[in-house]
Amino acid sequence: MNDEQIKHLYNSLGKGIRYDGRKLTDFRKVVTETDISKSAEGSARVKIGETEVIAGVKLIVDKPYPDTPEEGTLMVGAELLPLSSPEFESGPPGNQSIELARVVDRGVRESKMIDVKKLCIEKGEKVWMVAIDICTINDAGNLLDASALAAVLALQNTTFPEYDGTEIDYKKHTKKKLPIMKVPVTTTVFKLGDYFVVDPSTDEEKEADARLTVAFTKDGEICAMQKGGDTPLSIAEIEKMIDLSMEKCKELRKFVD
């Protein structure tokens, strides 16, 4: 954005309105869909405005980590497809995709969403590994919240494939679901100057000084939090961003409940 566009952006924020007519704390329209892939054990698509992501879950039998011999494992990967933004390039994961995967992973892992002990098949030898893959279809801002929501929906949609103790038959699915205990919802608040916004457009995202991503359980417990951006935040600003994030999480929870 050039200087005039930035000035116009902040003038609009000062009037409590944004380019697309939303108020500072309004989300764009959210649309969700599950079971979109027949090759995954669970899958979901989330659209927030023109931003679109898909998430898929694969279940793999593997050896547990030595320090957690009775627990299954969780892995999250994110791929920023070049078709989704002119700024994304093919190749190894960059910092943005790594951070996106970590934020999603942290919300799922720290909320104790999955009872990992129930993923144990044989202590120290065999456990189920839950692998979540996130792919961006279109980036129009706020990939963090869209990806986190897609991952949670895909996990809720997941069913186990048939497993005879030796081989997995991925062509046959059972009715057994993942052992889900809690369902986290994640929202991100962005700070632009003196203003706080949610669900930013790409222009707003680029101009943001800082952001705070917070994941909440249904009972309002904070289970994960990550700060982004170079500008430091005061305690008062963090508290305000957490309160706003909690308010928006309550709105998004209808999509997972």
DRENPA-3360 file (N, C-alpha, C; in nm, 2 decimals, always signed):
BEGIN
1 = MNDEQIKH = +0.08/-0.12/+0.00/+0.00/+0.00/+0.00/+0.09/+0.12/+0.00 ~ +0.05/+0.23/-0.08/+0.12/+0.35/-0.08/+0.08/+0.44/+0.04 ~ +0.14/+0.55/+0.06/+0.11/+0.64/+0.17/-0.03/+0.69/+0.18 ~ -0.09/+0.72/+0.06/-0.22/+0.77/+0.06/-0.32/+0.66/+0.10 ~ -0.30/+0.54/+0.05/-0.38/+0.42/+0.09/-0.38/+0.39/+0.24 ~ -0.26/+0.40/+0.29/-0.24/+0.38/+0.44/-0.31/+0.49/+0.52 ~ -0.30/+0.61/+0.47/-0.37/+0.72/+0.54/-0.52/+0.70/+0.54 ~ -0.57/+0.66/+0.42/-0.71/+0.63/+0.41/-0.76/+0.52/+0.50;
9 = LYNSLGKG = -0.67/+0.41/+0.51/-0.70/+0.30/+0.59/-0.72/+0.34/+0.74 ~ -0.63/+0.42/+0.79/-0.64/+0.47/+0.92/-0.75/+0.57/+0.95 ~ -0.78/+0.65/+0.85/-0.89/+0.74/+0.86/-1.02/+0.67/+0.87 ~ -1.03/+0.56/+0.80/-1.15/+0.47/+0.81/-1.16/+0.41/+0.94 ~ -1.05/+0.35/+0.99/-1.05/+0.29/+1.12/-1.09/+0.38/+1.23 ~ -1.04/+0.51/+1.21/-1.08/+0.61/+1.31/-1.23/+0.64/+1.32 ~ -1.30/+0.61/+1.21/-1.44/+0.63/+1.20/-1.52/+0.50/+1.24 ~ -1.44/+0.40/+1.27/-1.50/+0.27/+1.31/-1.55/+0.19/+1.20;
17 = IRYDGRKL = -1.50/+0.21/+1.08/-1.55/+0.14/+0.96/-1.42/+0.09/+0.88 ~ -1.44/-0.01/+0.80/-1.34/-0.07/+0.72/-1.37/-0.06/+0.57 ~ -1.27/-0.09/+0.49/-1.29/-0.08/+0.34/-1.42/-0.15/+0.29 ~ -1.44/-0.27/+0.35/-1.56/-0.35/+0.30/-1.69/-0.32/+0.38 ~ -1.69/-0.21/+0.46/-1.81/-0.18/+0.53/-1.83/-0.24/+0.67 ~ -1.74/-0.33/+0.70/-1.75/-0.39/+0.84/-1.71/-0.30/+0.95 ~ -1.76/-0.33/+1.07/-1.70/-0.26/+1.19/-1.57/-0.33/+1.22 ~ -1.50/-0.27/+1.31/-1.36/-0.32/+1.35/-1.37/-0.46/+1.40;
25 = TDFRKVVT = -1.47/-0.50/+1.47/-1.48/-0.63/+1.54/-1.57/-0.73/+1.47 ~ -1.60/-0.70/+1.34/-1.69/-0.79/+1.26/-1.61/-0.89/+1.18 ~ -1.65/-1.02/+1.18/-1.60/-1.12/+1.09/-1.67/-1.11/+0.96 ~ -1.61/-1.15/+0.85/-1.68/-1.17/+0.73/-1.76/-1.30/+0.74 ~ -1.84/-1.33/+0.64/-1.92/-1.45/+0.64/-1.84/-1.57/+0.65 ~ -1.88/-1.66/+0.74/-1.80/-1.79/+0.76/-1.89/-1.90/+0.71 ~ -1.83/-1.98/+0.62/-1.89/-2.10/+0.56/-1.81/-2.22/+0.59 ~ -1.86/-2.33/+0.64/-1.79/-2.45/+0.67/-1.85/-2.57/+0.60;
33 = ETDISKSA = -1.77/-2.67/+0.57/-1.81/-2.79/+0.50/-1.72/-2.90/+0.55 ~ -1.77/-3.02/+0.58/-1.69/-3.13/+0.62/-1.70/-3.25/+0.53 ~ -1.61/-3.34/+0.54/-1.61/-3.47/+0.46/-1.60/-3.43/+0.31 ~ -1.50/-3.35/+0.28/-1.49/-3.31/+0.14/-1.39/-3.39/+0.06 ~ -1.32/-3.48/+0.13/-1.21/-3.56/+0.07/-1.24/-3.71/+0.11 ~ -1.25/-3.80/+0.00/-1.27/-3.94/+0.03/-1.13/-4.01/+0.05 ~ -1.02/-3.94/+0.03/-0.89/-4.01/+0.05/-0.83/-3.98/+0.19 ~ -0.90/-3.89/+0.27/-0.86/-3.86/+0.40/-0.95/-3.92/+0.50;
41 = EGSARVKI = -0.90/-3.94/+0.62/-0.99/-4.00/+0.73/-1.09/-3.89/+0.78 ~ -1.05/-3.77/+0.77/-1.14/-3.66/+0.81/-1.10/-3.54/+0.73 ~ -1.19/-3.45/+0.70/-1.16/-3.33/+0.61/-1.26/-3.22/+0.63 ~ -1.22/-3.10/+0.60/-1.31/-2.99/+0.62/-1.26/-2.87/+0.53 ~ -1.35/-2.79/+0.49/-1.32/-2.67/+0.41/-1.38/-2.55/+0.49 ~ -1.31/-2.44/+0.50/-1.35/-2.32/+0.57/-1.33/-2.20/+0.48 ~ -1.44/-2.12/+0.47/-1.43/-2.00/+0.39/-1.46/-1.89/+0.49 ~ -1.37/-1.79/+0.50/-1.40/-1.67/+0.57/-1.39/-1.55/+0.47;
49 = GETEVIAG = -1.50/-1.50/+0.43/-1.50/-1.41/+0.32/-1.44/-1.48/+0.20 ~ -1.34/-1.42/+0.13/-1.28/-1.48/+0.02/-1.16/-1.57/+0.05 ~ -1.13/-1.58/+0.18/-1.02/-1.67/+0.23/-1.07/-1.81/+0.23 ~ -1.00/-1.90/+0.18/-1.04/-2.04/+0.18/-0.93/-2.13/+0.21 ~ -0.95/-2.23/+0.30/-0.85/-2.33/+0.33/-0.92/-2.46/+0.34 ~ -0.84/-2.57/+0.32/-0.89/-2.71/+0.35/-0.80/-2.78/+0.44 ~ -0.85/-2.87/+0.52/-0.77/-2.94/+0.61/-0.81/-3.09/+0.60 ~ -0.71/-3.18/+0.60/-0.73/-3.32/+0.59/-0.65/-3.39/+0.70;
57 = VKLIVDKP = -0.71/-3.50/+0.75/-0.65/-3.58/+0.86/-0.62/-3.72/+0.80 ~ -0.49/-3.77/+0.83/-0.46/-3.90/+0.80/-0.42/-3.97/+0.93 ~ -0.46/-4.10/+0.94/-0.42/-4.17/+1.06/-0.32/-4.28/+1.02 ~ -0.21/-4.28/+1.09/-0.10/-4.37/+1.06/-0.06/-4.45/+1.18 ~ -0.03/-4.58/+1.17/+0.02/-4.65/+1.28/+0.18/-4.64/+1.28 ~ +0.23/-4.60/+1.40/+0.37/-4.58/+1.41/+0.42/-4.61/+1.55 ~ +0.55/-4.60/+1.57/+0.61/-4.63/+1.70/+0.60/-4.50/+1.79 ~ +0.56/-4.51/+1.91/+0.55/-4.39/+2.00/+0.69/-4.33/+2.03;
65 = YPDTPEEG = +0.69/-4.21/+2.08/+0.81/-4.15/+2.13/+0.85/-4.23/+2.26 ~ +0.98/-4.24/+2.28/+1.03/-4.32/+2.40/+0.98/-4.26/+2.53 ~ +0.97/-4.13/+2.54/+0.92/-4.07/+2.67/+0.77/-4.07/+2.69 ~ +0.69/-4.11/+2.58/+0.55/-4.13/+2.60/+0.51/-4.26/+2.53 ~ +0.55/-4.37/+2.58/+0.52/-4.50/+2.52/+0.38/-4.54/+2.51 ~ +0.29/-4.47/+2.59/+0.15/-4.51/+2.58/+0.06/-4.40/+2.52 ~ +0.12/-4.31/+2.45/+0.05/-4.20/+2.39/+0.06/-4.19/+2.24 ~ -0.05/-4.17/+2.17/-0.04/-4.14/+2.03/+0.02/-4.01/+2.00;
73 = TLMVGAEL = +0.05/-3.97/+1.88/+0.12/-3.85/+1.84/+0.03/-3.76/+1.75 ~ +0.07/-3.63/+1.75/+0.00/-3.54/+1.66/+0.10/-3.46/+1.58 ~ +0.07/-3.44/+1.45/+0.16/-3.37/+1.36/+0.07/-3.27/+1.28 ~ +0.11/-3.15/+1.26/+0.04/-3.05/+1.18/+0.14/-3.00/+1.07 ~ +0.10/-3.00/+0.95/+0.17/-2.93/+0.84/+0.08/-2.84/+0.77 ~ +0.14/-2.73/+0.72/+0.07/-2.63/+0.64/+0.14/-2.60/+0.51 ~ +0.07/-2.60/+0.40/+0.12/-2.57/+0.27/+0.05/-2.45/+0.21 ~ +0.13/-2.35/+0.19/+0.08/-2.22/+0.13/+0.09/-2.24/-0.02;
81 = LPLSSPEF = -0.01/-2.28/-0.08/-0.01/-2.31/-0.23/+0.01/-2.18/-0.31 ~ +0.10/-2.18/-0.41/+0.11/-2.06/-0.49/-0.01/-2.01/-0.56 ~ -0.11/-2.10/-0.59/-0.23/-2.06/-0.65/-0.32/-1.98/-0.56 ~ -0.29/-1.98/-0.43/-0.37/-1.91/-0.33/-0.33/-1.76/-0.31 ~ -0.21/-1.73/-0.35/-0.16/-1.59/-0.33/-0.04/-1.57/-0.42 ~ -0.02/-1.45/-0.49/+0.10/-1.43/-0.57/+0.22/-1.41/-0.48 ~ +0.21/-1.40/-0.35/+0.32/-1.39/-0.26/+0.38/-1.53/-0.22 ~ +0.30/-1.64/-0.24/+0.35/-1.77/-0.20/+0.42/-1.84/-0.31;
89 = ESGPPGNQ = +0.53/-1.90/-0.28/+0.62/-1.97/-0.38/+0.62/-2.12/-0.34 ~ +0.64/-2.20/-0.45/+0.66/-2.34/-0.42/+0.80/-2.37/-0.36 ~ +0.81/-2.48/-0.30/+0.94/-2.52/-0.24/+0.92/-2.55/-0.09 ~ +1.03/-2.56/-0.02/+1.03/-2.60/+0.12/+0.94/-2.50/+0.20 ~ +0.89/-2.55/+0.32/+0.80/-2.46/+0.40/+0.88/-2.33/+0.44 ~ +0.82/-2.22/+0.43/+0.88/-2.09/+0.48/+0.83/-2.06/+0.62 ~ +0.88/-1.95/+0.67/+0.85/-1.91/+0.81/+0.70/-1.90/+0.83 ~ +0.62/-1.84/+0.73/+0.48/-1.82/+0.74/+0.40/-1.95/+0.76;
97 = SIELARVV = +0.44/-2.05/+0.67/+0.37/-2.18/+0.68/+0.41/-2.26/+0.81 ~ +0.53/-2.24/+0.85/+0.58/-2.31/+0.98/+0.50/-2.25/+1.09 ~ +0.49/-2.12/+1.10/+0.42/-2.05/+1.21/+0.27/-2.09/+1.20 ~ +0.21/-2.09/+1.09/+0.07/-2.13/+1.07/+0.05/-2.27/+1.13 ~ +0.13/-2.37/+1.10/+0.12/-2.50/+1.15/+0.14/-2.51/+1.30 ~ +0.23/-2.43/+1.35/+0.26/-2.43/+1.49/+0.14/-2.37/+1.57 ~ +0.08/-2.27/+1.52/-0.04/-2.21/+1.59/-0.15/-2.30/+1.59 ~ -0.18/-2.37/+1.48/-0.29/-2.47/+1.48/-0.25/-2.59/+1.57;
105 = DRGVRESK = -0.13/-2.64/+1.56/-0.09/-2.75/+1.65/-0.10/-2.71/+1.80 ~ -0.06/-2.59/+1.83/-0.07/-2.55/+1.98/-0.21/-2.55/+2.03 ~ -0.30/-2.50/+1.95/-0.44/-2.50/+1.99/-0.50/-2.63/+2.02 ~ -0.47/-2.73/+1.93/-0.52/-2.86/+1.94/-0.45/-2.94/+2.05 ~ -0.32/-2.93/+2.06/-0.24/-3.00/+2.15/-0.26/-2.95/+2.30 ~ -0.26/-2.82/+2.32/-0.26/-2.77/+2.45/-0.41/-2.77/+2.51 ~ -0.50/-2.78/+2.43/-0.64/-2.79/+2.47/-0.67/-2.93/+2.52 ~ -0.58/-3.02/+2.49/-0.60/-3.17/+2.52/-0.73/-3.21/+2.44;
113 = MIDVKKLC = -0.74/-3.17/+2.32/-0.86/-3.20/+2.24/-0.87/-3.35/+2.22 ~ -0.76/-3.42/+2.19/-0.76/-3.56/+2.17/-0.70/-3.64/+2.29 ~ -0.77/-3.74/+2.33/-0.72/-3.82/+2.44/-0.61/-3.92/+2.38 ~ -0.49/-3.87/+2.38/-0.38/-3.94/+2.31/-0.35/-4.08/+2.37 ~ -0.39/-4.10/+2.50/-0.37/-4.23/+2.56/-0.46/-4.34/+2.49 ~ -0.57/-4.30/+2.44/-0.66/-4.39/+2.38/-0.62/-4.42/+2.23 ~ -0.51/-4.36/+2.19/-0.45/-4.38/+2.06/-0.35/-4.49/+2.06 ~ -0.32/-4.54/+2.18/-0.22/-4.65/+2.20/-0.28/-4.78/+2.16;
121 = IEKGEKVW = -0.20/-4.85/+2.08/-0.24/-4.99/+2.03/-0.16/-5.09/+2.11 ~ -0.03/-5.07/+2.12/+0.05/-5.16/+2.20/+0.16/-5.08/+2.26 ~ +0.17/-5.07/+2.39/+0.26/-4.99/+2.47/+0.40/-5.00/+2.42 ~ +0.46/-4.89/+2.38/+0.60/-4.88/+2.34/+0.62/-4.93/+2.20 ~ +0.52/-4.98/+2.13/+0.54/-5.04/+2.00/+0.45/-4.98/+1.89 ~ +0.32/-4.97/+1.92/+0.23/-4.92/+1.82/+0.13/-4.82/+1.87 ~ +0.12/-4.71/+1.81/+0.02/-4.61/+1.84/-0.03/-4.54/+1.71 ~ -0.15/-4.48/+1.72/-0.20/-4.41/+1.61/-0.14/-4.27/+1.61;
129 = MVAIDICT = -0.09/-4.22/+1.49/-0.04/-4.09/+1.47/-0.14/-4.01/+1.39 ~ -0.18/-3.90/+1.44/-0.28/-3.81/+1.38/-0.21/-3.70/+1.30 ~ -0.21/-3.70/+1.17/-0.14/-3.61/+1.09/-0.25/-3.51/+1.02 ~ -0.23/-3.38/+1.05/-0.32/-3.28/+1.00/-0.25/-3.21/+0.89 ~ -0.31/-3.20/+0.77/-0.25/-3.12/+0.66/-0.34/-3.01/+0.62 ~ -0.29/-2.89/+0.62/-0.36/-2.77/+0.59/-0.31/-2.72/+0.45 ~ -0.41/-2.69/+0.36/-0.37/-2.63/+0.23/-0.45/-2.50/+0.21 ~ -0.38/-2.40/+0.17/-0.45/-2.27/+0.14/-0.50/-2.28/+0.00;
137 = INDAGNLL = -0.63/-2.24/-0.02/-0.69/-2.23/-0.16/-0.69/-2.09/-0.21 ~ -0.72/-1.99/-0.11/-0.72/-1.85/-0.15/-0.69/-1.77/-0.02 ~ -0.59/-1.68/-0.03/-0.55/-1.60/+0.08/-0.61/-1.46/+0.06 ~ -0.71/-1.43/+0.14/-0.76/-1.29/+0.14/-0.76/-1.23/+0.28 ~ -0.66/-1.28/+0.36/-0.65/-1.24/+0.50/-0.70/-1.34/+0.60 ~ -0.63/-1.35/+0.71/-0.68/-1.43/+0.83/-0.67/-1.58/+0.80 ~ -0.56/-1.62/+0.75/-0.54/-1.77/+0.73/-0.53/-1.84/+0.87 ~ -0.48/-1.77/+0.97/-0.47/-1.83/+1.10/-0.60/-1.89/+1.15;
145 = DASALAAV = -0.70/-1.80/+1.16/-0.83/-1.84/+1.22/-0.90/-1.94/+1.13 ~ -0.89/-1.92/+0.99/-0.95/-2.02/+0.90/-0.89/-2.16/+0.91 ~ -0.76/-2.16/+0.92/-0.69/-2.29/+0.93/-0.72/-2.36/+1.06 ~ -0.72/-2.29/+1.17/-0.75/-2.35/+1.30/-0.89/-2.41/+1.31 ~ -0.98/-2.34/+1.25/-1.12/-2.39/+1.25/-1.13/-2.51/+1.16 ~ -1.07/-2.50/+1.04/-1.07/-2.62/+0.95/-1.01/-2.74/+1.01 ~ -0.90/-2.73/+1.09/-0.83/-2.84/+1.15/-0.92/-2.90/+1.25 ~ -0.99/-2.82/+1.33/-1.08/-2.88/+1.44/-1.20/-2.95/+1.38;
153 = LALQNTTF = -1.25/-2.89/+1.27/-1.37/-2.96/+1.20/-1.33/-3.09/+1.14 ~ -1.21/-3.09/+1.08/-1.16/-3.21/+1.02/-1.13/-3.32/+1.12 ~ -1.08/-3.28/+1.24/-1.06/-3.38/+1.35/-1.20/-3.44/+1.40 ~ -1.29/-3.35/+1.41/-1.43/-3.40/+1.45/-1.49/-3.49/+1.35 ~ -1.45/-3.47/+1.22/-1.51/-3.55/+1.11/-1.43/-3.68/+1.09 ~ -1.32/-3.70/+1.16/-1.23/-3.82/+1.14/-1.29/-3.95/+1.19 ~ -1.28/-4.05/+1.11/-1.31/-4.19/+1.15/-1.19/-4.28/+1.12 ~ -1.18/-4.38/+1.20/-1.06/-4.47/+1.18/-1.08/-4.57/+1.06;
161 = PEYDGTEI = -0.97/-4.59/+0.99/-0.98/-4.69/+0.88/-0.97/-4.83/+0.95 ~ -1.00/-4.93/+0.87/-0.99/-5.07/+0.92/-0.84/-5.11/+0.94 ~ -0.82/-5.17/+1.05/-0.68/-5.21/+1.09/-0.68/-5.35/+1.15 ~ -0.61/-5.45/+1.09/-0.62/-5.58/+1.14/-0.50/-5.62/+1.24 ~ -0.43/-5.51/+1.28/-0.32/-5.54/+1.37/-0.18/-5.54/+1.29 ~ -0.19/-5.55/+1.16/-0.07/-5.56/+1.08/-0.08/-5.45/+0.97 ~ -0.19/-5.44/+0.90/-0.20/-5.35/+0.79/-0.33/-5.27/+0.80 ~ -0.32/-5.14/+0.75/-0.44/-5.05/+0.74/-0.50/-5.06/+0.61;
169 = DYKKHTKK = -0.63/-5.07/+0.60/-0.71/-5.07/+0.48/-0.77/-4.93/+0.47 ~ -0.71/-4.84/+0.40/-0.76/-4.71/+0.39/-0.88/-4.69/+0.30 ~ -0.92/-4.80/+0.23/-1.04/-4.79/+0.15/-1.16/-4.83/+0.23 ~ -1.14/-4.88/+0.35/-1.26/-4.91/+0.43/-1.25/-4.83/+0.57 ~ -1.35/-4.76/+0.59/-1.36/-4.68/+0.72/-1.46/-4.74/+0.81 ~ -1.42/-4.74/+0.94/-1.51/-4.79/+1.05/-1.60/-4.67/+1.09 ~ -1.68/-4.69/+1.19/-1.76/-4.58/+1.24/-1.70/-4.52/+1.37 ~ -1.58/-4.57/+1.40/-1.51/-4.53/+1.52/-1.45/-4.39/+1.50;
177 = KLPIMKVP = -1.48/-4.30/+1.59/-1.43/-4.16/+1.58/-1.31/-4.14/+1.67 ~ -1.24/-4.03/+1.65/-1.13/-3.99/+1.74/-1.18/-3.97/+1.88 ~ -1.10/-4.00/+1.98/-1.14/-3.98/+2.12/-1.12/-3.83/+2.16 ~ -1.22/-3.75/+2.12/-1.22/-3.61/+2.14/-1.27/-3.57/+2.28 ~ -1.20/-3.49/+2.36/-1.24/-3.45/+2.49/-1.28/-3.30/+2.50 ~ -1.20/-3.21/+2.44/-1.24/-3.07/+2.43/-1.22/-3.02/+2.29 ~ -1.30/-2.91/+2.26/-1.29/-2.86/+2.13/-1.25/-2.71/+2.14 ~ -1.12/-2.68/+2.09/-1.08/-2.54/+2.10/-1.13/-2.46/+1.98;
185 = VTTTVFKL = -1.14/-2.33/+2.01/-1.17/-2.24/+1.90/-1.07/-2.12/+1.91 ~ -1.02/-2.08/+1.79/-0.91/-1.99/+1.79/-0.95/-1.86/+1.71 ~ -0.91/-1.75/+1.77/-0.93/-1.62/+1.70/-0.81/-1.53/+1.72 ~ -0.79/-1.44/+1.62/-0.67/-1.36/+1.62/-0.71/-1.21/+1.62 ~ -0.65/-1.13/+1.71/-0.68/-0.99/+1.71/-0.56/-0.91/+1.66 ~ -0.58/-0.82/+1.57/-0.46/-0.75/+1.51/-0.47/-0.60/+1.56 ~ -0.35/-0.55/+1.59/-0.33/-0.41/+1.63/-0.28/-0.33/+1.52 ~ -0.35/-0.23/+1.48/-0.31/-0.13/+1.38/-0.31/+0.01/+1.44;
193 = GDYFVVDP = -0.19/+0.06/+1.47/-0.19/+0.18/+1.54/-0.26/+0.17/+1.68 ~ -0.36/+0.26/+1.70/-0.44/+0.25/+1.82/-0.56/+0.17/+1.81 ~ -0.58/+0.10/+1.70/-0.70/+0.02/+1.67/-0.68/-0.13/+1.68 ~ -0.79/-0.20/+1.71/-0.78/-0.34/+1.72/-0.89/-0.40/+1.63 ~ -0.85/-0.49/+1.54/-0.95/-0.55/+1.44/-0.94/-0.70/+1.45 ~ -1.05/-0.76/+1.40/-1.04/-0.91/+1.38/-1.07/-0.94/+1.24 ~ -1.03/-1.06/+1.20/-1.06/-1.11/+1.06/-1.01/-1.00/+0.96 ~ -0.88/-0.97/+0.96/-0.84/-0.86/+0.87/-0.83/-0.91/+0.72;
201 = STDEEKEA = -0.84/-0.81/+0.63/-0.81/-0.83/+0.49/-0.66/-0.84/+0.48 ~ -0.61/-0.87/+0.36/-0.47/-0.88/+0.34/-0.40/-0.75/+0.36 ~ -0.47/-0.64/+0.31/-0.41/-0.50/+0.33/-0.40/-0.47/+0.48 ~ -0.50/-0.50/+0.56/-0.50/-0.47/+0.70/-0.39/-0.56/+0.77 ~ -0.38/-0.68/+0.72/-0.28/-0.77/+0.78/-0.14/-0.72/+0.76 ~ -0.11/-0.67/+0.64/+0.02/-0.62/+0.61/+0.06/-0.50/+0.69 ~ -0.04/-0.42/+0.72/-0.01/-0.29/+0.80/-0.02/-0.31/+0.95 ~ -0.05/-0.43/+0.99/-0.07/-0.45/+1.14/+0.07/-0.44/+1.21;
209 = DARLTVAF = +0.07/-0.38/+1.33/+0.19/-0.37/+1.41/+0.21/-0.50/+1.49 ~ +0.11/-0.56/+1.53/+0.12/-0.68/+1.61/-0.01/-0.76/+1.61 ~ -0.01/-0.88/+1.65/-0.13/-0.97/+1.65/-0.12/-1.06/+1.77 ~ -0.23/-1.10/+1.82/-0.24/-1.20/+1.93/-0.34/-1.31/+1.89 ~ -0.30/-1.43/+1.88/-0.38/-1.54/+1.86/-0.41/-1.62/+1.98 ~ -0.54/-1.64/+2.02/-0.58/-1.70/+2.14/-0.67/-1.82/+2.11 ~ -0.65/-1.93/+2.17/-0.74/-2.05/+2.16/-0.81/-2.07/+2.30 ~ -0.94/-2.09/+2.29/-1.02/-2.11/+2.41/-1.10/-2.24/+2.40;
217 = TKDGEICA = -1.11/-2.30/+2.52/-1.20/-2.42/+2.53/-1.34/-2.37/+2.55 ~ -1.44/-2.46/+2.55/-1.58/-2.42/+2.56/-1.61/-2.35/+2.69 ~ -1.54/-2.39/+2.80/-1.56/-2.33/+2.93/-1.49/-2.19/+2.95 ~ -1.43/-2.14/+2.84/-1.36/-2.01/+2.85/-1.22/-2.02/+2.89 ~ -1.16/-2.14/+2.91/-1.02/-2.15/+2.95/-0.93/-2.12/+2.83 ~ -0.83/-2.04/+2.85/-0.73/-2.01/+2.75/-0.63/-2.13/+2.75 ~ -0.62/-2.20/+2.63/-0.54/-2.32/+2.62/-0.41/-2.29/+2.54 ~ -0.41/-2.18/+2.46/-0.29/-2.15/+2.38/-0.30/-2.00/+2.34;
225 = MQKGGDTP = -0.18/-1.95/+2.33/-0.17/-1.80/+2.29/-0.04/-1.78/+2.22 ~ -0.04/-1.70/+2.11/+0.08/-1.67/+2.04/+0.08/-1.53/+1.99 ~ +0.19/-1.45/+2.02/+0.20/-1.32/+1.97/+0.28/-1.31/+1.84 ~ +0.24/-1.23/+1.75/+0.31/-1.21/+1.63/+0.33/-1.06/+1.60 ~ +0.43/-1.03/+1.51/+0.46/-0.89/+1.48/+0.57/-0.84/+1.56 ~ +0.63/-0.73/+1.52/+0.75/-0.68/+1.58/+0.72/-0.58/+1.70 ~ +0.60/-0.52/+1.70/+0.57/-0.42/+1.80/+0.53/-0.48/+1.93 ~ +0.60/-0.44/+2.04/+0.56/-0.49/+2.17/+0.42/-0.45/+2.21;
233 = LSIAEIEK = +0.36/-0.53/+2.30/+0.22/-0.50/+2.35/+0.23/-0.48/+2.50 ~ +0.15/-0.38/+2.55/+0.14/-0.36/+2.69/+0.05/-0.46/+2.75 ~ +0.05/-0.47/+2.88/-0.04/-0.56/+2.96/-0.18/-0.52/+2.93 ~ -0.21/-0.39/+2.93/-0.35/-0.35/+2.90/-0.39/-0.39/+2.76 ~ -0.30/-0.37/+2.67/-0.34/-0.41/+2.53/-0.36/-0.56/+2.52 ~ -0.28/-0.64/+2.58/-0.30/-0.78/+2.58/-0.43/-0.82/+2.64 ~ -0.46/-0.76/+2.75/-0.59/-0.79/+2.82/-0.71/-0.76/+2.73 ~ -0.70/-0.64/+2.66/-0.81/-0.60/+2.57/-0.82/-0.70/+2.45;
241 = MIDLSMEK = -0.70/-0.74/+2.40/-0.71/-0.83/+2.29/-0.76/-0.97/+2.33 ~ -0.73/-1.02/+2.45/-0.78/-1.14/+2.49/-0.93/-1.14/+2.51 ~ -0.98/-1.03/+2.57/-1.12/-1.01/+2.59/-1.20/-1.01/+2.45 ~ -1.14/-0.94/+2.35/-1.20/-0.94/+2.22/-1.20/-1.07/+2.16 ~ -1.09/-1.14/+2.17/-1.07/-1.28/+2.12/-1.17/-1.37/+2.18 ~ -1.19/-1.36/+2.31/-1.29/-1.45/+2.37/-1.43/-1.42/+2.32 ~ -1.46/-1.30/+2.30/-1.60/-1.26/+2.25/-1.62/-1.32/+2.11 ~ -1.52/-1.31/+2.02/-1.53/-1.36/+1.89/-1.53/-1.52/+1.88;
249 = CKELRKFV = -1.46/-1.58/+1.98/-1.46/-1.72/+1.98/-1.60/-1.78/+2.01 ~ -1.67/-1.71/+2.10/-1.81/-1.75/+2.13/-1.89/-1.75/+2.00 ~ -1.87/-1.65/+1.91/-1.94/-1.65/+1.79/-1.90/-1.76/+1.69 ~ -1.77/-1.80/+1.69/-1.73/-1.91/+1.60/-1.76/-2.05/+1.65 ~ -1.79/-2.06/+1.78/-1.81/-2.19/+1.84/-1.93/-2.26/+1.78 ~ -2.03/-2.18/+1.73/-2.15/-2.25/+1.67/-2.11/-2.34/+1.56 ~ -1.99/-2.31/+1.49/-1.95/-2.40/+1.38/-1.89/-2.53/+1.42 ~ -1.85/-2.54/+1.55/-1.80/-2.67/+1.59/-1.89/-2.75/+1.69;
257 = D = -1.99/-2.67/+1.74/-2.08/-2.74/+1.83/-2.20/-2.79/+1.76;
% end
